[in-house]
Amino acid sequence: MTETDPNVEIMLARPTDALALAEMSRDLVESGLGWSWKPSRILSMIQHPEAVVLIARTRIETAGFAIMEFHDEHAHLNLLAVKPRHRRAGVARALLAWLEKSARVAGLSRIVLEVRDRNQEARDFYDSMGFKPEEILDGYYRGREDALRMVLELMAPEVAAQRPK
């Protein structure tokens, strides 16, 4: 495992971060699909009581960010992006580790995400973090591109099934 750059700090995003995060989503995640995670949508996640928006900062810039929503039994990782010059420095791992710990503390059974099916680099990263492929979602991205749903089990399915509803 790569150590995170000691000059990178993980923290909760602030409303003033919404524009920068939206632009990162547009450029790094939604490229070629059209822009749906605009500043107002990012801001709504920052303000949402059942969501966490994390930002990884250096002294100079935003290196990456992640958005995850917490539901009754699972969490959904909506977005995770790291600027190319900060990749392979442990930033994504640090963001995901923070979110995974939060989901475990919340007693959730799993984390679910969707990734472009053709994005092998992202698929390999999530696989290295323990996520397993669940299903292909045809045309998930605006009817133009397929997604792979991946799941990280936080507790054994038999334990999750015994939890009170």
BELJO-V182187 format. One record per run of one state. SS is the DSSP state (~ for helix, > for strand, _ for the rest). FROM is the first residue (numbers start at 1). LEN is the number of residues. If there is no record, write none. Layout:
BEGIN
ss=SS from=FROM len=LEN
ss=SS from=FROM len=LEN
END
This chain:
BEGIN
ss=_ from=1 len=8
ss=> from=9 len=4
ss=_ from=13 len=2
ss=~ from=15 len=15
ss=_ from=30 len=9
ss=~ from=39 len=9
ss=_ from=48 len=3
ss=> from=51 len=7
ss=_ from=58 len=4
ss=> from=62 len=9
ss=_ from=71 len=3
ss=> from=74 len=9
ss=_ from=83 len=1
ss=~ from=84 len=3
ss=_ from=87 len=4
ss=~ from=91 len=15
ss=_ from=106 len=4
ss=> from=110 len=7
ss=_ from=117 len=3
ss=~ from=120 len=9
ss=_ from=129 len=3
ss=> from=132 len=10
ss=_ from=142 len=3
ss=> from=145 len=9
ss=_ from=154 len=3
ss=~ from=157 len=6
ss=_ from=163 len=3
END
